[in-house]
Amino acid sequence: MKVSLMIVVMSFFYSSFSNGNEIWDRPDWSESASIKMGENRSNIYQLDDQTLKKWNRDGRLHALKYPVEVSGIFLPWRPMKWALGNPKEFKARLVDNGVFLHDENSPDGVPFTDMNSFFDWIGLSKYPKDEGEGVFFVPKPKDMIDGDRMGVTILQSEQGEKLTFSCATCHATTLFGKQIIGLNNKRPRTNELFVYAGKFLPMVHPWLFQLATGASKGETQMYRRTRNNVASTGAITPIALGVDTSLAQVALSLAKRNEDDYITKNPYFERYPRFNELQKTPADSKPAVWWNLKYKTRWLSDGSIVQGNPIFTNFLWNEIGRGADMKEIEQWLKNNKQTVMELTASVFNTPAPRWTDFFSVETINVEKAKRGEKIFMSSCQKCHGVYEKGWSSNNSNELTKEELLATTSVKYHKQTPVKNVGTDPLRYEGMKYFADDLNRLSISKWMKTIVVPQEGYVPPPLVGIWARYPYLHNNSVPTLCDLLTPVEQRTKRFYQGTSIDPKTDFNSKCVGFPVGEKAPASWSKVRDALIDTTKPGLQNIGHQKMLFDKDGQEKYSWSEKMDLIEFLKTL
């Protein structure tokens, strides 16, 4: 009887392990991966409906609450909350103990005075009142505290409550009053937060932090660990609000470590890092939207990750930029495959927001959109894919207007291409400055991730294009009208604004930010909100060949361009 019971138990565990491994190995992450025309990988692990629903929920929770318990950066929550809420007293205590800070590093000189203003400054959205569904599905973590924001992660530990930030910090936002996971944060400041930390933490010794904030022994140990890890990070401020410096942060962090398989720490390099071109050359880009991943086989805006699970890669690069111990991160990834799979399944299952999720269906002119479809087919679909519409179906006479506008099929490339259409090259060129350093890592080899620098960028699928303004990888084009305009006539300077009120913050005709006198005056008061396309890395060049005929004359009238935009609104 005991033997039989043992066999049953062993069979159960063997079956579970085998099935788990089968699911783990199910997606093709290789360089030769392809997707059949008209299909996508929204169910990347080929799960049954019930399991996919559960993994989607759990994955979104991982996106909202960072799951990596061994992350390089954890801030002691209670002392930090006190310090931000009492900046003058905190500074006075530091001064009393002989620490004098420059104004830009001063606790009472930073642009926030409490935790709420701190979260506002970073650009974090509040949770919705209810969880919603579809594109608006935002599950609420069980351990939420009052005032939590999407992206804020507060974990319990033996040392005390510790704060860090999750994927949702950059990949979730509020659009016209509705929270969306998978849409890029239009005003993220996480990179600048690392810049502040790099200036402030080295000046405040752990014993002084404990004395000034009343931190416990455990909280002080947490602060010491974070302070040590910040010494291994290389952070720089983005060239403008709305783009981030993730590439530079990874590259400059690598330059502060040894060049071995696990990029071990080196105090000498932390103080005197090896030179990397990204110290002086911007390679900024906006965070990617998630709903496009299901159509693609290559990742990042330049398609340089030619092999490997992009979620795996995100964890790795994120932790390099947080100064984490790579052996700890590798072990965590190996021990938490289920977490990685759940987040992967959720990201690939992300739906795109539709125009009609926010605006009346009556704001779309179907006949104009149909005319725009013909222009799209002649000038755009070769790179961006084919989008079949409800109005082309055999029973279109029986459909509602919303059904007519629906995209019934997306036929993107079998393998994701990279095209050089003359846009600002600094972002894709930036990858060559540290690709070899990434590929030689033991953890990269284990997760079978390969980075190959490209020339150009991925022409993305255009599903949900209307919500992805401003346009191009560097946010240098404020509207679709500008994107369809010759380079010399495009808007040269505009402000990266909020997306709160569609009447004031959105140009619904041209799809994007209002510019010039039509932009809200408050936007110009935000010091880093100006997009100046004359700056390196922010050029609004390229993506115009399709606008001209062989004689160099514009192919389309203004009216025809507006028809094309009407079609793009429906995607």
Number of C-alpha atoms within 10 A of each C-alpha: 6 7 8 9 10 11 11 12 12 12 12 12 11 12 12 12 12 12 12 14 12 12 16 14 11 12 16 16 18 16 15 10 16 18 19 13 16 17 14 22 18 20 19 20 20 14 13 9 10 9 11 20 15 14 22 25 20 20 24 27 22 23 27 26 25 20 19 17 13 15 23 26 24 23 22 24 19 17 21 20 17 17 22 21 20 16 19 16 17 21 20 15 17 20 13 11 12 10 14 15 17 10 10 13 18 17 24 19 15 14 11 18 18 17 17 17 14 18 21 17 16 20 25 26 24 17 20 19 8 11 13 14 9 12 19 19 19 23 19 18 13 7 12 13 9 6 12 18 22 30 27 23 23 21 18 11 12 8 14 18 19 21 18 19 22 20 22 27 27 30 23 27 28 23 20 15 14 16 22 27 29 29 26 25 27 26 25 25 26 22 22 18 16 21 18 18 19 21 17 17 19 13 16 17 15 21 14 18 23 18 16 21 20 15 24 16 14 15 26 25 17 23 26 18 17 22 25 19 23 26 23 29 29 26 28 23 22 22 23 23 23 27 27 26 23 22 22 30 25 24 28 26 28 28 23 26 23 18 15 12 17 17 23 17 22 16 14 11 17 22 11 11 19 14 12 16 14 23 15 10 15 23 27 27 27 24 24 19 22 20 23 23 22 21 26 23 27 26 21 17 22 25 25 23 22 23 22 23 22 19 15 21 19 12 18 22 18 19 22 27 28 25 27 26 18 23 15 14 21 19 12 16 19 13 11 13 15 16 17 21 22 22 23 23 29 29 26 23 24 24 22 22 23 19 20 16 11 13 12 10 15 10 11 19 15 19 12 17 21 19 17 21 24 14 18 22 14 10 16 16 17 13 17 21 21 21 23 18 20 20 21 12 13 8 10 14 10 10 13 12 17 15 14 20 26 18 16 16 15 21 19 25 21 17 17 22 18 19 16 17 17 14 22 24 21 20 24 23 18 21 21 16 15 21 17 14 17 21 17 16 17 17 22 20 14 10 17 16 22 20 21 15 19 20 16 23 24 23 21 20 25 19 23 20 21 24 20 20 20 24 20 25 25 28 25 30 29 28 26 24 20 21 23 20 17 16 17 9 8 19 21 18 16 21 26 28 24 21 20 14 11 16 10 14 20 23 19 16 13 20 23 23 26 21 19 12 7 12 19 16 11 10 17 15 11 13 10 17 19 19 24 19 21 12 11 14 23 29 22 28 20 16 17 16 14 14 18 14 11 8 7 9 9 15 14 16 9 11 11 15 22 21 23 24 23 26 24 21 23 25 23
